[in-house]
Amino acid sequence: MTNQRFARASESMRSRDSQLRAHGFDFLREHADAYVDELIVEFKKEQNQELRCWFLELISEARSPSALRVLAGQLESDDESLRFWAIRGLEMLDTREARHELYRARSNGWIT
């Protein structure tokens, strides 16, 4: 996969056209594992809350160990949607480290 395809898809997600947004998201969901590093970069720099949730959902779909820190970092988020995707992503990752982060968040009362 090329970065050009990623750039087009992520730009489509920012379109005002709902069909273009859905097309960009669907493409990235199908290829999330190939673009996890790029998705993490986009998530970190994105200001729009809806897009941040979409990027975190895509990061979760990648099921990549390199996403552990980003997902764990959102367990304390004030945004319920970000917490949801962080939990879901860690559950899908299903590694010892991911389970530890979920346990830690539950112990600290950040999630139930």
Contacts in CASP RR format, 6 or more apart in sequence:
PFRMAT RR
TARGET T0000
AUTHOR 0000-0000-0000
METHOD contacts of the structure
MODEL  1
MTNQRFARASESMRSRDSQLRAHGFDFLREHADAYVDELIVEFKKEQNQE
LRCWFLELISEARSPSALRVLAGQLESDDESLRFWAIRGLEMLDTREARH
ELYRARSNGWIT
1 31 0 8 1.000
1 34 0 8 1.000
1 35 0 8 1.000
3 38 0 8 1.000
5 27 0 8 1.000
5 31 0 8 1.000
6 28 0 8 1.000
6 35 0 8 1.000
6 38 0 8 1.000
8 24 0 8 1.000
9 23 0 8 1.000
9 24 0 8 1.000
9 25 0 8 1.000
9 27 0 8 1.000
9 28 0 8 1.000
10 24 0 8 1.000
10 28 0 8 1.000
10 38 0 8 1.000
10 42 0 8 1.000
12 20 0 8 1.000
12 21 0 8 1.000
12 23 0 8 1.000
12 24 0 8 1.000
12 25 0 8 1.000
12 27 0 8 1.000
13 21 0 8 1.000
13 24 0 8 1.000
13 25 0 8 1.000
13 28 0 8 1.000
13 51 0 8 1.000
13 54 0 8 1.000
14 21 0 8 1.000
14 48 0 8 1.000
14 51 0 8 1.000
15 21 0 8 1.000
25 54 0 8 1.000
25 58 0 8 1.000
28 35 0 8 1.000
28 39 0 8 1.000
28 58 0 8 1.000
29 57 0 8 1.000
29 58 0 8 1.000
29 61 0 8 1.000
32 39 0 8 1.000
32 58 0 8 1.000
32 59 0 8 1.000
32 61 0 8 1.000
32 62 0 8 1.000
33 61 0 8 1.000
33 62 0 8 1.000
33 63 0 8 1.000
33 64 0 8 1.000
35 58 0 8 1.000
35 62 0 8 1.000
36 59 0 8 1.000
36 62 0 8 1.000
36 64 0 8 1.000
36 66 0 8 1.000
36 67 0 8 1.000
37 66 0 8 1.000
39 55 0 8 1.000
39 58 0 8 1.000
39 59 0 8 1.000
39 62 0 8 1.000
40 59 0 8 1.000
40 66 0 8 1.000
40 67 0 8 1.000
40 70 0 8 1.000
42 55 0 8 1.000
43 52 0 8 1.000
43 55 0 8 1.000
43 56 0 8 1.000
43 59 0 8 1.000
43 70 0 8 1.000
44 70 0 8 1.000
46 52 0 8 1.000
46 55 0 8 1.000
49 79 0 8 1.000
49 81 0 8 1.000
52 79 0 8 1.000
52 82 0 8 1.000
53 79 0 8 1.000
53 81 0 8 1.000
53 82 0 8 1.000
53 85 0 8 1.000
56 70 0 8 1.000
56 71 0 8 1.000
56 74 0 8 1.000
56 82 0 8 1.000
56 85 0 8 1.000
56 86 0 8 1.000
57 85 0 8 1.000
57 88 0 8 1.000
59 67 0 8 1.000
59 70 0 8 1.000
59 71 0 8 1.000
59 85 0 8 1.000
59 89 0 8 1.000
60 67 0 8 1.000
60 71 0 8 1.000
60 85 0 8 1.000
60 86 0 8 1.000
60 88 0 8 1.000
60 89 0 8 1.000
60 92 0 8 1.000
61 92 0 8 1.000
63 89 0 8 1.000
63 92 0 8 1.000
63 93 0 8 1.000
64 93 0 8 1.000
65 93 0 8 1.000
65 95 0 8 1.000
65 97 0 8 1.000
67 89 0 8 1.000
67 93 0 8 1.000
68 90 0 8 1.000
68 93 0 8 1.000
68 95 0 8 1.000
68 97 0 8 1.000
68 98 0 8 1.000
68 101 0 8 1.000
71 85 0 8 1.000
71 86 0 8 1.000
71 89 0 8 1.000
71 90 0 8 1.000
71 93 0 8 1.000
71 98 0 8 1.000
71 101 0 8 1.000
72 86 0 8 1.000
72 90 0 8 1.000
72 98 0 8 1.000
72 101 0 8 1.000
72 105 0 8 1.000
73 86 0 8 1.000
74 82 0 8 1.000
74 83 0 8 1.000
74 85 0 8 1.000
74 86 0 8 1.000
75 83 0 8 1.000
75 86 0 8 1.000
75 87 0 8 1.000
75 90 0 8 1.000
75 101 0 8 1.000
75 102 0 8 1.000
75 105 0 8 1.000
75 110 0 8 1.000
75 111 0 8 1.000
76 105 0 8 1.000
76 110 0 8 1.000
77 83 0 8 1.000
77 86 0 8 1.000
83 110 0 8 1.000
83 111 0 8 1.000
87 102 0 8 1.000
87 105 0 8 1.000
87 111 0 8 1.000
89 98 0 8 1.000
90 98 0 8 1.000
90 99 0 8 1.000
90 101 0 8 1.000
90 102 0 8 1.000
91 98 0 8 1.000
91 102 0 8 1.000
102 111 0 8 1.000
105 111 0 8 1.000
106 112 0 8 1.000
END
